[in-house]
Amino acid sequence: WLEFRRVLFRSRLPLMDCYREALTWTDCADVANYAPGQGAAASMAACFLERFIEPESAWVHVDMVGPAVRRGANALECAGARGYGMATIAMLLQANG
């Protein structure tokens, strides 16, 4: 668990102004929750969430869309949701009450 915490608190998504600006493309809102065709989806999602976080608050964005869903079946797994990352989130919540 201690090694997990060390890695978690060392790992940071880049939250750069170019990502923040890419979310302002929409005409019907102050900010969009994605930027079509821009790449860096996890960082852009974190920049979107950051807009709603009080300054100096601790927060985490866990991007698990890619490994969370198997698009097609294979010899070992069926298609559909995998529950990827849930054990990590449960462990984090349990440790921090």
Buried (B, 14 or more C-beta within 10 A) or exposed (E): EEEEEEEEEEEEBEBEEEBBEBBEEEEEEEEBEBBEEBEBBBBBBBBBBBEEEEEEEEEEBEBBEEEEEBEEEEEEEEEEEEEBBEEEEEEBEEEEE
